[in-house]
């Protein structure tokens, strides 16, 4: 095919214009890295979205805490095997 020939021809044409150097070769010539932190206040729509997500998360956590305090779905009150599975020990092979 003609594709390898075309690629070789393009490389030959571009070779004088492409300078490939390693980072270690040019590191001394680079300006020092600068970091700038800019703090912005959220806009009205961003604040509304954040507040709704935060409210939903708080409601879920309160519901979860209420259910675990009543003993529903709390593996620590079940047998040790269930507690170990809940804590992820069984998956790690710590409890057989």
C-alpha positions as CSV (number, residue, x, y, z in Angstrom):
1,X,0.0,0.0,0.0
2,X,1.0,3.6,-0.3
3,X,0.2,4.5,3.3
4,X,3.6,3.6,4.7
5,X,5.3,5.5,1.9
6,X,3.1,8.6,2.7
7,X,3.8,8.4,6.4
8,X,7.5,8.2,5.7
9,X,7.3,11.2,3.3
10,X,5.4,13.3,5.9
11,X,8.0,12.4,8.6
12,X,10.8,13.5,6.2
13,X,9.0,16.8,5.5
14,X,8.3,17.5,9.2
15,X,11.6,16.4,10.6
16,X,13.3,19.8,10.4
17,X,10.4,21.4,12.3
18,X,9.9,18.9,15.1
19,X,12.4,19.0,18.0
20,X,12.0,16.2,20.4
21,X,13.7,16.6,23.8
22,X,13.4,15.0,27.1
23,X,12.0,16.8,30.2
24,X,15.4,16.5,31.9
25,X,16.9,18.4,29.0
26,X,14.5,21.4,29.2
27,X,13.7,21.5,32.9
28,X,16.2,24.2,33.7
29,X,14.8,26.4,31.0
30,X,11.2,26.3,32.2
31,X,9.7,28.9,34.5
32,X,8.9,27.8,38.0
33,X,5.5,26.2,38.4
34,X,2.9,28.7,39.8
35,X,-0.4,27.8,41.6
36,X,-3.2,30.2,42.0
37,X,-6.3,29.4,44.1
38,X,-9.4,31.4,43.3
39,X,-12.4,31.1,45.6
40,X,-15.8,31.8,44.1
41,X,-19.2,31.9,45.7
42,X,-21.8,29.6,44.1
43,X,-24.5,31.2,42.0
44,X,-28.2,30.9,42.9
45,X,-28.8,27.7,40.9
46,X,-25.6,26.1,42.2
47,X,-26.5,26.9,45.8
48,X,-30.0,25.6,45.3
49,X,-28.7,22.3,43.9
50,X,-26.1,22.0,46.7
51,X,-28.7,22.7,49.3
52,X,-31.1,20.1,47.9
53,X,-28.4,17.4,47.7
54,X,-27.3,18.2,51.3
55,X,-30.9,18.1,52.6
56,X,-31.5,14.7,50.9
57,X,-28.3,13.3,52.4
58,X,-29.2,14.6,55.9
59,X,-32.6,13.0,55.6
60,X,-31.2,9.7,54.5
61,X,-28.7,9.7,57.4
62,X,-31.4,10.5,59.9
63,X,-33.6,7.7,58.6
64,X,-30.6,5.3,58.7
65,X,-29.8,6.3,62.2
66,X,-33.4,6.0,63.3
67,X,-33.7,2.5,61.8
68,X,-30.5,1.2,63.4
69,X,-31.4,2.6,66.8
70,X,-34.6,0.7,66.7
71,X,-32.7,-2.5,65.9
72,X,-33.9,-2.8,62.3
73,X,-31.2,-3.9,59.9
74,X,-28.5,-3.6,62.5
75,X,-26.2,-6.6,62.0
76,X,-24.3,-5.9,65.2
77,X,-27.4,-7.1,67.1
78,X,-27.6,-10.3,65.1
79,X,-25.3,-13.3,65.4
80,X,-21.5,-12.9,65.0
81,X,-21.4,-14.4,61.5
82,X,-23.8,-11.7,60.3
83,X,-21.8,-9.0,62.1
84,X,-18.6,-10.3,60.5
85,X,-20.2,-10.3,57.0
86,X,-21.6,-6.8,57.5
87,X,-18.1,-5.5,58.5
88,X,-16.5,-7.1,55.4
89,X,-14.5,-9.6,57.4
90,X,-15.8,-12.6,55.6
91,X,-14.9,-11.2,52.2
92,X,-11.3,-10.8,53.4
93,X,-11.2,-14.3,54.8
94,X,-10.8,-13.2,58.4
95,X,-13.7,-15.2,59.6
96,X,-14.4,-18.6,58.2
